[in-house]
Amino acid sequence: EPVEWEEYIEGSVQVPRGLLEFQADPASPRHNPALEPGSRVIVFCRSGVRAALAGATLKELGFSDVANLTGGFAAWKDAGLPVAEHHAGM
């Protein structure tokens, strides 16, 4: 969700859960080219709950290589892994 995007994993693509179906469907005019059914997709949110739902949705849409980041972004950050930040005005 946008409120969770102040810090993020470098290289990740923000797709709010409510827009996932539109952005994941290659036939949609709102398709996000970063989401292709044949590519590896790792979903995450702050804790992992919404990401689990997003992963299930992607599988229903024909994405075959989908994983959920265990523990979400919070676990990533707690593990000391790299985090990027959006700065004011961006």
QUIHUZI-V902270 format. One record per helix or strand of 3 or more residues. SS is the DSSP state (helix for helix, strand for strand). FROM is the first residue (numbers start at 0). LEN is the number of residues. If there is no record, write none. Layout:
ss = <SS | SS>
from = <FROM | FROM>
len = <LEN | LEN>
This chain:
ss = <helix | helix | strand | helix | strand | helix>
from = <1 | 16 | 40 | 48 | 65 | 71>
len = <4 | 8 | 3 | 12 | 3 | 7>
